[in-house]
């Protein structure tokens, strides 16, 4: 991971080794947040490009804090999903 740009309102973060799966979930989660004005990612080349996440916020939240909040939300959603899945497994016979 490498920070390419960081200001009070913008973060550009190179995320080597990730693909659309995590980055799409991350940006969609961030776009639901009140103080996030823009969240997206780009992969310049599908074979050799390193993904870059771009986050812009208003003055009330720093982009680094918005990213941390989104990651915590994803972690909580994953935990809830796992609990529901395990419950569903427990209620099946066989």
Secondary structure, 3 states (H helix, E strand, C coil): CEEEEECCCEEEEEECCCCHHHHHHHHHHHHCCCCEEEEEEECCCCCCCCEEEEEEECCCCCHHHHHHHHHHHHHHHHHHHHHHHHHHHHCCCC
